[in-house]
Amino acid sequence: MLTDLDTTTLMIAALAIGAAGFFTGLAMDGVMQEDGFGAAGNMAILVAGALIGVHFGSTVRLPIDAMAADAVRGVTGGFVCLTLLALIKNMLGRFGF
């Protein structure tokens, strides 16, 4: 999916994903408070998870091939990644690490 985009569209998509990731990371920092990773950390995790979700979705080759499906895969991947890392952080905190 990402290899099919021209340079201008790819840069606009990167800026949009970065801005959405920052505002979502800032909101999640307010929700998660000390269980989170800070606004910038949450943003990095959400963006990395979104890229992993889109890449995994294109690797699996699901029958749906639309931009909306890639957006859903990206949002799902970002939040799954943030949730898993927050759970790991919480578990390590309970064990004293």
Helices and strands as residue ranges (DSSP letters): G 2-4, H 7-32, G 33-35, H 38-60, H 67-94
